[in-house]
Amino acid sequence: MHKNRWFSLAIRVFMIWRSLQTSNMTMLVASAVCLAVMLLWCVYRKKAGKAHVTKSWELQ
């Protein structure tokens, strides 16, 4: 990874860590449930063949 990506990753991990420290249990559980539901939805859509990944014109 490029240096800037490592720096961005470190900042993101720090922000998530601080967010977890200051959140209450209800918020943490609700966030985990939402994350799990969205992950399962993405996996379902991918396996059903309904999600198609295309290159962005910006990457060409």
mmCIF file of the C-alpha atoms, coordinates in Angstrom:
data_MODEL
# 
_entry.id   MODEL 
# 
loop_
_atom_site.group_PDB 
_atom_site.id 
_atom_site.type_symbol 
_atom_site.label_atom_id 
_atom_site.label_alt_id 
_atom_site.label_comp_id 
_atom_site.label_asym_id 
_atom_site.label_entity_id 
_atom_site.label_seq_id 
_atom_site.pdbx_PDB_ins_code 
_atom_site.Cartn_x 
_atom_site.Cartn_y 
_atom_site.Cartn_z 
_atom_site.occupancy 
_atom_site.B_iso_or_equiv 
_atom_site.pdbx_formal_charge 
_atom_site.auth_seq_id 
_atom_site.auth_comp_id 
_atom_site.auth_asym_id 
_atom_site.auth_atom_id 
_atom_site.pdbx_PDB_model_num 
ATOM 1  C CA . MET A 1 1  ? 0.000   0.000   0.000   1.00 0.00 ? 1  MET A CA 1 
ATOM 2  C CA . HIS A 1 2  ? 1.016   3.547   -0.572  1.00 0.00 ? 2  HIS A CA 1 
ATOM 3  C CA . LYS A 1 3  ? 2.048   5.651   2.456   1.00 0.00 ? 3  LYS A CA 1 
ATOM 4  C CA . ASN A 1 4  ? -1.090  7.785   2.311   1.00 0.00 ? 4  ASN A CA 1 
ATOM 5  C CA . ARG A 1 5  ? -3.294  4.704   2.359   1.00 0.00 ? 5  ARG A CA 1 
ATOM 6  C CA . TRP A 1 6  ? -1.583  3.419   5.510   1.00 0.00 ? 6  TRP A CA 1 
ATOM 7  C CA . PHE A 1 7  ? -2.024  6.813   7.121   1.00 0.00 ? 7  PHE A CA 1 
ATOM 8  C CA . SER A 1 8  ? -5.704  6.914   6.157   1.00 0.00 ? 8  SER A CA 1 
ATOM 9  C CA . LEU A 1 9  ? -6.190  3.372   7.460   1.00 0.00 ? 9  LEU A CA 1 
ATOM 10 C CA . ALA A 1 10 ? -4.562  4.276   10.779  1.00 0.00 ? 10 ALA A CA 1 
ATOM 11 C CA . ILE A 1 11 ? -6.812  7.314   11.176  1.00 0.00 ? 11 ILE A CA 1 
ATOM 12 C CA . ARG A 1 12 ? -9.905  5.261   10.302  1.00 0.00 ? 12 ARG A CA 1 
ATOM 13 C CA . VAL A 1 13 ? -9.001  2.537   12.831  1.00 0.00 ? 13 VAL A CA 1 
ATOM 14 C CA . PHE A 1 14 ? -8.423  5.181   15.507  1.00 0.00 ? 14 PHE A CA 1 
ATOM 15 C CA . MET A 1 15 ? -11.798 6.806   14.765  1.00 0.00 ? 15 MET A CA 1 
ATOM 16 C CA . ILE A 1 16 ? -13.603 3.466   14.963  1.00 0.00 ? 16 ILE A CA 1 
ATOM 17 C CA . TRP A 1 17 ? -11.815 2.599   18.210  1.00 0.00 ? 17 TRP A CA 1 
ATOM 18 C CA . ARG A 1 18 ? -12.779 5.957   19.778  1.00 0.00 ? 18 ARG A CA 1 
ATOM 19 C CA . SER A 1 19 ? -16.340 5.579   18.541  1.00 0.00 ? 19 SER A CA 1 
ATOM 20 C CA . LEU A 1 20 ? -16.613 2.145   20.148  1.00 0.00 ? 20 LEU A CA 1 
ATOM 21 C CA . GLN A 1 21 ? -15.292 3.537   23.439  1.00 0.00 ? 21 GLN A CA 1 
ATOM 22 C CA . THR A 1 22 ? -17.852 6.327   23.616  1.00 0.00 ? 22 THR A CA 1 
ATOM 23 C CA . SER A 1 23 ? -20.925 4.407   22.405  1.00 0.00 ? 23 SER A CA 1 
ATOM 24 C CA . ASN A 1 24 ? -23.411 2.694   24.658  1.00 0.00 ? 24 ASN A CA 1 
ATOM 25 C CA . MET A 1 25 ? -24.237 -1.008  24.352  1.00 0.00 ? 25 MET A CA 1 
ATOM 26 C CA . THR A 1 26 ? -27.559 -0.414  22.579  1.00 0.00 ? 26 THR A CA 1 
ATOM 27 C CA . MET A 1 27 ? -25.860 1.571   19.846  1.00 0.00 ? 27 MET A CA 1 
ATOM 28 C CA . LEU A 1 28 ? -23.105 -1.024  19.434  1.00 0.00 ? 28 LEU A CA 1 
ATOM 29 C CA . VAL A 1 29 ? -25.612 -3.880  19.117  1.00 0.00 ? 29 VAL A CA 1 
ATOM 30 C CA . ALA A 1 30 ? -27.777 -1.917  16.669  1.00 0.00 ? 30 ALA A CA 1 
ATOM 31 C CA . SER A 1 31 ? -24.734 -1.103  14.535  1.00 0.00 ? 31 SER A CA 1 
ATOM 32 C CA . ALA A 1 32 ? -23.564 -4.731  14.549  1.00 0.00 ? 32 ALA A CA 1 
ATOM 33 C CA . VAL A 1 33 ? -27.039 -5.945  13.534  1.00 0.00 ? 33 VAL A CA 1 
ATOM 34 C CA . CYS A 1 34 ? -27.240 -3.415  10.696  1.00 0.00 ? 34 CYS A CA 1 
ATOM 35 C CA . LEU A 1 35 ? -23.777 -4.387  9.500   1.00 0.00 ? 35 LEU A CA 1 
ATOM 36 C CA . ALA A 1 36 ? -24.670 -8.092  9.555   1.00 0.00 ? 36 ALA A CA 1 
ATOM 37 C CA . VAL A 1 37 ? -27.950 -7.531  7.681   1.00 0.00 ? 37 VAL A CA 1 
ATOM 38 C CA . MET A 1 38 ? -26.232 -5.475  4.985   1.00 0.00 ? 38 MET A CA 1 
ATOM 39 C CA . LEU A 1 39 ? -23.456 -8.041  4.620   1.00 0.00 ? 39 LEU A CA 1 
ATOM 40 C CA . LEU A 1 40 ? -25.971 -10.871 4.241   1.00 0.00 ? 40 LEU A CA 1 
ATOM 41 C CA . TRP A 1 41 ? -27.966 -8.812  1.729   1.00 0.00 ? 41 TRP A CA 1 
ATOM 42 C CA . CYS A 1 42 ? -24.846 -8.204  -0.369  1.00 0.00 ? 42 CYS A CA 1 
ATOM 43 C CA . VAL A 1 43 ? -23.893 -11.885 -0.309  1.00 0.00 ? 43 VAL A CA 1 
ATOM 44 C CA . TYR A 1 44 ? -27.443 -12.881 -1.286  1.00 0.00 ? 44 TYR A CA 1 
ATOM 45 C CA . ARG A 1 45 ? -27.527 -10.405 -4.188  1.00 0.00 ? 45 ARG A CA 1 
ATOM 46 C CA . LYS A 1 46 ? -24.122 -11.537 -5.442  1.00 0.00 ? 46 LYS A CA 1 
ATOM 47 C CA . LYS A 1 47 ? -25.021 -15.250 -5.315  1.00 0.00 ? 47 LYS A CA 1 
ATOM 48 C CA . ALA A 1 48 ? -28.405 -14.626 -6.959  1.00 0.00 ? 48 ALA A CA 1 
ATOM 49 C CA . GLY A 1 49 ? -26.612 -13.005 -9.902  1.00 0.00 ? 49 GLY A CA 1 
ATOM 50 C CA . LYS A 1 50 ? -28.426 -9.716  -9.418  1.00 0.00 ? 50 LYS A CA 1 
ATOM 51 C CA . ALA A 1 51 ? -25.306 -7.671  -8.643  1.00 0.00 ? 51 ALA A CA 1 
ATOM 52 C CA . HIS A 1 52 ? -22.962 -6.863  -11.495 1.00 0.00 ? 52 HIS A CA 1 
ATOM 53 C CA . VAL A 1 53 ? -19.725 -5.015  -10.920 1.00 0.00 ? 53 VAL A CA 1 
ATOM 54 C CA . THR A 1 54 ? -18.679 -2.689  -13.709 1.00 0.00 ? 54 THR A CA 1 
ATOM 55 C CA . LYS A 1 55 ? -15.657 -0.468  -14.067 1.00 0.00 ? 55 LYS A CA 1 
ATOM 56 C CA . SER A 1 56 ? -16.196 3.205   -13.544 1.00 0.00 ? 56 SER A CA 1 
ATOM 57 C CA . TRP A 1 57 ? -15.396 5.463   -16.461 1.00 0.00 ? 57 TRP A CA 1 
ATOM 58 C CA . GLU A 1 58 ? -13.042 7.283   -14.077 1.00 0.00 ? 58 GLU A CA 1 
ATOM 59 C CA . LEU A 1 59 ? -10.820 4.193   -13.772 1.00 0.00 ? 59 LEU A CA 1 
ATOM 60 C CA . GLN A 1 60 ? -10.444 3.624   -17.503 1.00 0.00 ? 60 GLN A CA 1 
# 
